[in-house]
């Protein structure tokens, strides 16, 4: 890998339940690929500095479908697991 200038990225994220549903089933994951750390969304905006940068994933929870929140959470976690295992691929 060639030497690159570090990326500096400020990240903030949120979802909204919308006008129809009572429960938000969306899932967001922001992970720092340089440090293999997942950002907790209840924290302040996160500033990342590194060579690889962040992985930012959003999965729509398919409101109204049983288990929609489970599927969206599984989707973001599975993607994080795979990309974090080999971030430079």
C-alpha positions, 0 to 999 in steps of 0.5 A, spaced: 500 500 500 502 506 498 503 512 503 497 516 503 495 523 507 490 521 512 483 522 511 479 526 516 472 525 517 467 528 521 461 523 522 454 524 525 448 519 524 440 518 526 434 515 524 427 517 524 421 513 526 417 516 520 409 518 520 406 511 520 410 506 524 411 506 532 418 503 532 424 505 528 427 498 525 432 502 521 440 500 523 446 505 522 453 502 523 459 507 523 466 503 524 473 506 524 477 501 519 483 503 522 482 502 529 477 496 528 472 500 533 464 501 532 461 508 534 456 508 538 450 513 535 448 516 542 455 519 542 457 526 540 459 527 532 465 523 531 472 525 528 476 520 525 483 520 522 486 515 519 489 511 512 482 507 511 477 511 514 470 509 516 465 504 514 458 507 514 452 502 513 445 504 513 440 498 513 432 499 512 428 495 517 422 494 513 417 497 518 411 492 519 415 486 517 416 481 524 423 481 525 425 487 521 429 490 526 433 484 527 434 483 520 437 490 519 441 490 525 444 483 523 445 486 516 450 492 519 453 487 523 455 482 518 457 487 513 462 490 519 465 483 521 466 482 513 469 488 512 473 489 518 476 483 517 480 485 511 479 493 510 484 494 505 481 489 500 
